Amino acid sequence: MDPSSDKHFRSPFSLSSKNALVLGASQGIGRAIAISLAEAGANLLIASRQEPELEKVAAATRQLGVECHVCRFDISEPEDINKLLEKARSSYDRIDILVNCIGINPKRISFEQTDKNISDLIFKVNLFGAMDVIQAIGKIMINQKKGAIINVTSTAALHGAPTLAPYAASKAALQSLTRTLALEWAQYGVRVNDVAPGYVHTELTHKVWSNSSLYKEITNKIPMRRFALPEEISPAVVFLASDASSYITGSTLVVDGGWTT
Ligand SMILES: NC(=O)c1ccc[n+]([C@@H]2O[C@H](COP(=O)([O-])OP(=O)(O)OC[C@H]3O[C@@H](n4cnc5c(N)ncnc54)[C@H](OP(=O)(O)O)[C@@H]3O)[C@@H](O)[C@H]2O)c1
């Protein structure tokens, strides 16, 4: 039987009638995640600092037939986090999926030269702000007795990462948080996983891929000999958000063209 002809058939990968909050959706990997979630049928609330960019992403997702709300917020500002949580509560009666895709690394520099203010900012944005949002949305999911949280971490958390010390440490901490929350919240039906991309063509890696000799040096070490496109990371997030991954929690899904292997 053709499953699409059966109105009762629901693919385990489908996200229709689910509501997703995506942090860091204005560009790059987060933008691709918002669009992939919408393609799978999820309604969205997307958030970051650049409202005009968010509005463009929202327009693209609405064309796919889903609802999409926008919230301008800076994850390093506690007031903004409160505003985001208010917006989440007023937009939807439940939040089924939380994707945290926010991440910064302002500079690649050896640790002895790293400014403490930069390290502090990286941790505030990549870890502490994320913890506040995850705790608040996690409480909502615990009450619902169901939810899926996906953190976008990095392969930099899995190995030594010269010139990226605070970034790699913040991502390793986010992976550790992912595993601990998976254990604490499994009893409530809340799954917590992370996707660890290798090198991806985005603004974050602009200085690397725009330098042809550096790009060649790095891609020579990647078995697939290229960086990923953001659209090659987002399907992994859809999988972890969907019932297709109903028995997966506390996992890191590495999407790196074989880099860490
Ligand atoms: N690109 C890679 O090679 C790679 C590899 C491994 C992991 N990652 C991870 O993947 C995630 C996405 O990275 P990307 O490459 O897509 O980078 P990107 O293009 O620079 O996007 C970063 C996103 O984070 C948002 N953001 C940054 N600071 C914020 C803040 N203070 N408050 C709210 N939102 C903020 C940005 O939105 P606004 O500017 O609108 O605020 C943007 O949407 C990050 O967590 C990154 O660490 C990337």
The ligand as an SDF file (V2000), in Angstrom:
LIG
                    3D

 48 52  0  0  0  0  0  0  0  0999 V2000
   30.0530   26.5380   10.9970 N   0  0  0  0  0  0  0  0  0  0  0  0
   30.7230   25.5120   11.5150 C   0  0  0  0  0  0  0  0  0  0  0  0
   31.7020   25.0230   10.9380 O   0  0  0  0  0  0  0  0  0  0  0  0
   30.2840   24.9090   12.8230 C   0  0  0  0  0  0  0  0  0  0  0  0
   30.9120   23.7380   13.2310 C   0  0  0  0  0  0  0  0  0  0  0  0
   30.5210   23.1570   14.4380 C   0  0  0  0  0  0  0  0  0  0  0  0
   29.5340   23.7310   15.1940 C   0  0  0  0  0  0  0  0  0  0  0  0
   28.9410   24.8770   14.7800 N   0  0  0  0  0  0  0  0  0  0  0  0
   27.9020   25.4350   15.6390 C   0  0  0  0  0  0  0  0  0  0  0  0
   26.7130   25.5740   14.9070 O   0  0  0  0  0  0  0  0  0  0  0  0
   25.9440   26.6560   15.4350 C   0  0  0  0  0  0  0  0  0  0  0  0
   25.5550   27.5960   14.3050 C   0  0  0  0  0  0  0  0  0  0  0  0
   26.7490   28.1080   13.7570 O   0  0  0  0  0  0  0  0  0  0  0  0
   26.8410   28.7670   12.3080 P   0  0  0  0  0  0  0  0  0  0  0  0
   28.0540   28.2330   11.6890 O   0  0  0  0  0  0  0  0  0  0  0  0
   25.5440   28.6780   11.6140 O   0  0  0  0  0  0  0  0  0  0  0  0
   27.1740   30.2570   12.7400 O   0  0  0  0  0  0  0  0  0  0  0  0
   26.5550   31.6630   12.3570 P   0  0  0  0  0  0  0  0  0  0  0  0
   26.2270   31.7060   10.9110 O   0  0  0  0  0  0  0  0  0  0  0  0
   27.5040   32.6570   12.8950 O   0  0  0  0  0  0  0  0  0  0  0  0
   25.1860   31.6860   13.1940 O   0  0  0  0  0  0  0  0  0  0  0  0
   25.1850   31.8570   14.5590 C   0  0  0  0  0  0  0  0  0  0  0  0
   23.7530   32.0840   15.0180 C   0  0  0  0  0  0  0  0  0  0  0  0
   23.7720   32.4050   16.4180 O   0  0  0  0  0  0  0  0  0  0  0  0
   23.0240   33.5990   16.6360 C   0  0  0  0  0  0  0  0  0  0  0  0
   23.6180   34.3380   17.7610 N   0  0  0  0  0  0  0  0  0  0  0  0
   24.9210   34.6510   17.9490 C   0  0  0  0  0  0  0  0  0  0  0  0
   25.0680   35.3480   19.0840 N   0  0  0  0  0  0  0  0  0  0  0  0
   23.8150   35.4680   19.6300 C   0  0  0  0  0  0  0  0  0  0  0  0
   23.3230   36.0680   20.8080 C   0  0  0  0  0  0  0  0  0  0  0  0
   24.1270   36.7310   21.6570 N   0  0  0  0  0  0  0  0  0  0  0  0
   22.0000   35.9980   21.0660 N   0  0  0  0  0  0  0  0  0  0  0  0
   21.1630   35.3730   20.2130 C   0  0  0  0  0  0  0  0  0  0  0  0
   21.5800   34.7710   19.0780 N   0  0  0  0  0  0  0  0  0  0  0  0
   22.8940   34.8260   18.7970 C   0  0  0  0  0  0  0  0  0  0  0  0
   23.1450   34.3640   15.3420 C   0  0  0  0  0  0  0  0  0  0  0  0
   22.0340   35.2030   15.1480 O   0  0  0  0  0  0  0  0  0  0  0  0
   22.0520   36.8000   15.2750 P   0  0  0  0  0  0  0  0  0  0  0  0
   23.2940   37.3050   14.6650 O   0  0  0  0  0  0  0  0  0  0  0  0
   20.7810   37.1610   14.5670 O   0  0  0  0  0  0  0  0  0  0  0  0
   21.9510   37.0540   16.7490 O   0  0  0  0  0  0  0  0  0  0  0  0
   23.0950   33.2290   14.3050 C   0  0  0  0  0  0  0  0  0  0  0  0
   21.7540   32.9200   14.0170 O   0  0  0  0  0  0  0  0  0  0  0  0
   26.8170   27.3080   16.5070 C   0  0  0  0  0  0  0  0  0  0  0  0
   26.4560   26.8120   17.7650 O   0  0  0  0  0  0  0  0  0  0  0  0
   28.2080   26.8210   16.1500 C   0  0  0  0  0  0  0  0  0  0  0  0
   29.0470   26.7980   17.2690 O   0  0  0  0  0  0  0  0  0  0  0  0
   29.2750   25.4860   13.6110 C   0  0  0  0  0  0  0  0  0  0  0  0
  1  2  1  0
  2  3  2  0
  2  4  1  0
  4  5  1  0
  4 48  2  0
  5  6  2  0
  6  7  1  0
  7  8  2  0
  8  9  1  0
  8 48  1  0
  9 10  1  0
  9 46  1  0
 10 11  1  0
 11 12  1  0
 11 44  1  0
 12 13  1  0
 13 14  1  0
 14 15  2  0
 14 16  1  0
 14 17  1  0
 17 18  1  0
 18 19  2  0
 18 20  1  0
 18 21  1  0
 21 22  1  0
 22 23  1  0
 23 24  1  0
 23 42  1  0
 24 25  1  0
 25 26  1  0
 25 36  1  0
 26 27  1  0
 26 35  1  0
 27 28  2  0
 28 29  1  0
 29 30  1  0
 29 35  2  0
 30 31  1  0
 30 32  2  0
 32 33  1  0
 33 34  2  0
 34 35  1  0
 36 37  1  0
 36 42  1  0
 37 38  1  0
 38 39  2  0
 38 40  1  0
 38 41  1  0
 42 43  1  0
 44 45  1  0
 44 46  1  0
 46 47  1  0
M  CHG  2   8   1  16  -1
M  END
$$$$
